Amino acid sequence: MTSGEAEVAVTDDEPRARQQKQPKPEQQKQPKPERQKLITGPGILLVWLYGVMVVGAVSRSAVQISTDFHKAPLAYTLSALAGVVYGFITYSLVRGGETARKAALVCCAAELAGVLAVGAWTLAEPSAFPDATVWSDFGMGYLFIPVLLPVTAVFWLRKSREHTRPAGAGGPEEA
């Protein structure tokens, strides 16, 4: 190989190196579609209420678990779980987008099931709960917000999906 051939080889490799660094038009990142905001209108009130419930449930359970866990471990653990669920729903509502909306719907349904199950359990067998949880007696200690909030949230999340469905997306109203 002569020095001229080496230069040709280097010159030949440079365009390939540049081509590899520059993405092809079909590989270029497409701009992400804007996330659907879930905190418009009644969604703002839902975020605020869930935020208050996060603070209430987490702080209550943190104090109870750290001071009196032996007194009512089930009740305090359920209150901590409620706080985590409230936190995830709050995050999903603030994040927005279709995936977050679906995640919030699933969590709201799980929250409602938990409130109904724990509420019925506390009425059927009060001795199982020496101390109240966030969901005890269907949230009576929290003005029944734990049972009303997921119902309202599910209604809002379903309604917000209907209002943002693109034209021609299909659905019963187009049949």
Phi, psi and chi 1 to 4 in degrees:
 res  aa     phi    psi   chi1   chi2   chi3   chi4
   1 MET       -  132.8 -174.0 -174.0  -85.7      -
   2 THR   -93.2  169.9   65.6      -      -      -
   3 SER   -65.0  -28.9   61.7      -      -      -
   4 GLY   -66.5  -40.0      -      -      -      -
   5 GLU   -65.6  -38.5  -70.9  175.7  -24.6      -
   6 ALA   -63.0  -39.4      -      -      -      -
   7 GLU   -66.7  -38.3  -73.9  176.6   24.6      -
   8 VAL   -64.5  -40.8  170.6      -      -      -
   9 ALA   -64.3  -41.6      -      -      -      -
  10 VAL   -66.7  -44.7  169.2      -      -      -
  11 THR   -64.1  -36.5  -53.1      -      -      -
  12 ASP   -66.3  -36.0 -138.3    9.9      -      -
  13 ASP   -76.6  -27.8  -73.4  -18.1      -      -
  14 GLU   -60.1  -49.0  -76.0  179.9   23.8      -
  15 PRO   -61.2  -36.2  -22.1   30.3      -      -
  16 ARG   -64.1  -41.6  -84.1 -169.1 -130.6  136.3
  17 ALA   -63.9  -41.6      -      -      -      -
  18 ARG   -65.8  -39.3  -78.6 -169.6 -151.4  128.4
  19 GLN   -64.6  -37.6  -73.0  174.6   -4.0      -
  20 GLN   -69.2  -33.4  -71.4  174.4   -6.6      -
  21 LYS   -75.8  -32.9  -70.6 -179.7 -176.4  176.0
  22 GLN   -87.5  125.1  -65.1  174.8   -7.5      -
  23 PRO   -68.6  145.4   18.2  -23.0      -      -
  24 LYS   -68.9  154.8  -65.5  178.8 -177.4  175.8
  25 PRO   -54.1  -37.9  -22.5   28.4      -      -
  26 GLU   -75.6  -17.2   63.9  -88.6    2.3      -
  27 GLN   -93.5  -11.0  -69.2  176.8  -19.9      -
  28 GLN   -64.0  144.1  -71.0  177.9  -10.1      -
  29 LYS   -67.0  130.0  -67.9 -176.6  179.0  178.9
  30 GLN   -81.9  144.0  -61.0  -64.2  -36.1      -
  31 PRO   -62.7  134.4   16.9  -24.4      -      -
  32 LYS   -69.8  139.9  -69.4 -176.1  178.2  179.7
  33 PRO   -66.7  147.5   18.9  -26.5      -      -
  34 GLU   -66.7  136.8 -168.6  173.6  -43.9      -
  35 ARG   -68.3  143.6  -77.6 -169.3 -168.4  131.9
  36 GLN   -70.4  126.5  170.8 -163.5   -2.7      -
  37 LYS   -77.3  131.5  -68.3 -172.9  177.2 -172.5
  38 LEU  -103.8   -3.0  -61.8  173.7      -      -
  39 ILE  -108.9   45.1   54.6  171.7      -      -
  40 THR  -109.2  149.0   58.2      -      -      -
  41 GLY    58.1 -126.5      -      -      -      -
  42 PRO   -63.4  -19.8  -21.0   29.9      -      -
  43 GLY   -61.2  -33.0      -      -      -      -
  44 ILE   -63.6  -43.7  -65.5  171.0      -      -
  45 LEU   -64.0  -40.0  180.0   60.3      -      -
  46 LEU   -61.7  -44.1  -75.1  174.6      -      -
  47 VAL   -62.0  -43.0  167.8      -      -      -
  48 TRP   -62.9  -47.6 -172.6   84.1      -      -
  49 LEU   -65.0  -42.6  -73.3  171.3      -      -
  50 TYR   -64.9  -36.5  -90.4  113.6      -      -
  51 GLY   -61.8  -42.6      -      -      -      -
  52 VAL   -63.7  -41.2  168.4      -      -      -
  53 MET   -66.8  -35.3  -66.1  -57.9  -70.8      -
  54 VAL   -59.6  -51.8  168.3      -      -      -
  55 VAL   -60.5  -45.3  171.5      -      -      -
  56 GLY   -63.4  -49.7      -      -      -      -
  57 ALA   -69.9  -43.4      -      -      -      -
  58 VAL   -68.9  -45.0  169.6      -      -      -
  59 SER   -66.9  -41.0   60.2      -      -      -
  60 ARG   -61.5  -48.9  173.4 -174.5  179.1  155.5
  61 SER   -68.7  -34.3   64.0      -      -      -
  62 ALA   -63.2  -44.7      -      -      -      -
  63 VAL   -66.2  -45.9  168.0      -      -      -
  64 GLN   -65.6  -41.3  -69.4  173.1  -33.9      -
  65 ILE   -67.4  -39.0  -72.7  171.8      -      -
  66 SER   -76.6  -21.5   65.0      -      -      -
  67 THR  -110.6  -39.2   59.3      -      -      -
  68 ASP  -132.1   34.0  -69.6  -31.9      -      -
  69 PHE   -57.2  -37.0 -173.3   70.2      -      -
  70 HIS   -65.0  -22.3   64.3  -80.1      -      -
  71 LYS   -71.5  -44.5 -177.7  179.5  170.1 -172.4
  72 ALA  -152.6   71.4      -      -      -      -
  73 PRO   -60.7  -38.6   16.2  -24.4      -      -
  74 LEU   -64.6  -47.0  177.5   61.5      -      -
  75 ALA   -61.6  -44.1      -      -      -      -
  76 TYR   -71.6  -35.1  -58.7  156.2      -      -
  77 THR   -68.1  -39.8  -57.0      -      -      -
  78 LEU   -65.2  -36.5  -73.8  172.9      -      -
  79 SER   -65.1  -39.7  -71.7      -      -      -
  80 ALA   -64.9  -42.1      -      -      -      -
  81 LEU   -61.2  -41.8  176.9   65.5      -      -
  82 ALA   -60.2  -41.4      -      -      -      -
  83 GLY   -62.2  -40.0      -      -      -      -
  84 VAL   -65.8  -43.3  169.7      -      -      -
  85 VAL   -62.1  -45.0  169.8      -      -      -
  86 TYR   -61.1  -40.4  -66.6  145.4      -      -
  87 GLY   -63.1  -43.4      -      -      -      -
  88 PHE   -65.4  -40.5 -173.9   78.1      -      -
  89 ILE   -65.1  -42.6  -67.0  169.5      -      -
  90 THR   -59.1  -47.4  -56.0      -      -      -
  91 TYR   -59.7  -44.6  170.1   76.0      -      -
  92 SER   -63.2  -40.9  -63.9      -      -      -
  93 LEU   -65.8  -40.5  -70.4  171.7      -      -
  94 VAL   -70.2  -39.4  169.8      -      -      -
  95 ARG   -62.6  -45.5  179.3  171.0  166.3   77.7
  96 GLY    77.4  176.1      -      -      -      -
  97 GLY    96.1  164.5      -      -      -      -
  98 GLU   -67.4  -40.7 -174.9   61.0   17.8      -
  99 THR   -64.6  -43.3  -57.6      -      -      -
 100 ALA   -65.3  -37.4      -      -      -      -
 101 ARG   -63.5  -43.6 -170.6 -171.3   61.7   72.7
 102 LYS   -64.9  -41.9  -72.8  177.9 -178.0  178.1
 103 ALA   -62.9  -41.5      -      -      -      -
 104 ALA   -64.6  -39.1      -      -      -      -
 105 LEU   -61.2  -45.3  -90.9  170.3      -      -
 106 VAL   -62.8  -44.3  168.7      -      -      -
 107 CYS   -66.9  -37.9  -81.1      -      -      -
 108 CYS   -65.0  -39.1  -72.6      -      -      -
 109 ALA   -65.2  -42.3      -      -      -      -
 110 ALA   -64.8  -40.0      -      -      -      -
 111 GLU   -61.3  -46.7  174.7 -164.2   -3.1      -
 112 LEU   -61.7  -43.0 -178.1   59.3      -      -
 113 ALA   -61.2  -41.5      -      -      -      -
 114 GLY   -64.4  -43.8      -      -      -      -
 115 VAL   -62.5  -44.0  171.0      -      -      -
 116 LEU   -67.7  -41.4  -65.0  175.8      -      -
 117 ALA   -67.3  -49.5      -      -      -      -
 118 VAL   -67.4  -39.2  171.3      -      -      -
 119 GLY   -60.6  -45.3      -      -      -      -
 120 ALA   -66.8  -39.5      -      -      -      -
 121 TRP   -63.5  -41.6 -168.6    3.4      -      -
 122 THR   -67.9  -28.3   55.9      -      -      -
 123 LEU   -80.7  -37.6  -66.6  177.1      -      -
 124 ALA   -75.4  -38.2      -      -      -      -
 125 GLU  -138.5   76.9 -168.6  179.0  -20.4      -
 126 PRO   -60.6  -25.3  -15.2   22.8      -      -
 127 SER   -67.2  -19.4   63.2      -      -      -
 128 ALA   -71.9  -17.6      -      -      -      -
 129 PHE  -126.3   85.3  -62.9   90.7      -      -
 130 PRO   -63.0  -21.9   -6.9   11.2      -      -
 131 ASP  -133.3  153.2 -156.8   -4.9      -      -
 132 ALA   -73.7  154.3      -      -      -      -
 133 THR  -109.9  175.5   72.8      -      -      -
 134 VAL   -61.0  -35.5  174.5      -      -      -
 135 TRP   -95.9    2.9  -65.6  -16.5      -      -
 136 SER   -60.2  142.7  -67.7      -      -      -
 137 ASP    49.2   39.7  -57.7  -41.3      -      -
 138 PHE    61.3   29.9  -55.6  103.5      -      -
 139 GLY    83.2   25.2      -      -      -      -
 140 MET   -59.2  -37.4 -175.2  167.0   38.7      -
 141 GLY   -67.1  -14.3      -      -      -      -
 142 TYR  -116.8   32.0  -74.6   80.8      -      -
 143 LEU    59.4   31.9  -55.2  173.4      -      -
 144 PHE    62.8   13.6  -64.1  102.1      -      -
 145 ILE   -60.7  -38.7  -69.0  172.8      -      -
 146 PRO   -60.4  -25.4  -28.7   37.7      -      -
 147 VAL   -93.5  -28.5   77.5      -      -      -
 148 LEU   -83.4  -33.7  -62.9  173.8      -      -
 149 LEU   -62.7  -47.6 -161.4   52.9      -      -
 150 PRO   -66.5  -33.3   19.6  -28.3      -      -
 151 VAL   -64.0  -46.2  172.1      -      -      -
 152 THR   -63.8  -41.6  -52.9      -      -      -
 153 ALA   -64.7  -43.5      -      -      -      -
 154 VAL   -61.5  -43.6  165.7      -      -      -
 155 PHE   -60.0  -47.0  176.6   75.3      -      -
 156 TRP   -64.6  -44.1  167.2 -112.1      -      -
 157 LEU   -65.2  -38.0  -70.8  166.0      -      -
 158 ARG   -69.2  -40.4  -69.4  177.8   57.4   85.4
 159 LYS   -66.8  -40.4 -154.2   66.2  156.2  160.4
 160 SER   -66.4  -30.7   67.9      -      -      -
 161 ARG   -67.8  -41.6  179.0 -174.8   63.2 -164.0
 162 GLU   -64.6  -35.8  -68.6  171.3    8.3      -
 163 HIS   -75.3  -18.8  -71.9  -66.2      -      -
 164 THR  -109.5    6.1   58.4      -      -      -
 165 ARG   -67.1  125.8 -171.3  175.2  -70.4  163.9
 166 PRO   -65.8  153.6   14.3  -18.2      -      -
 167 ALA   -62.6  138.9      -      -      -      -
 168 GLY    80.7    9.0      -      -      -      -
 169 ALA   -78.5   -5.4      -      -      -      -
 170 GLY    89.6  167.9      -      -      -      -
 171 GLY   138.9  168.6      -      -      -      -
 172 PRO   -64.7  -28.9   10.2  -14.4      -      -
 173 GLU   -73.8  -14.9   64.6  -85.6   -4.0      -
 174 GLU   -96.4   -7.3  -68.4 -174.8   18.6      -
 175 ALA   -73.3      -      -      -      -      -
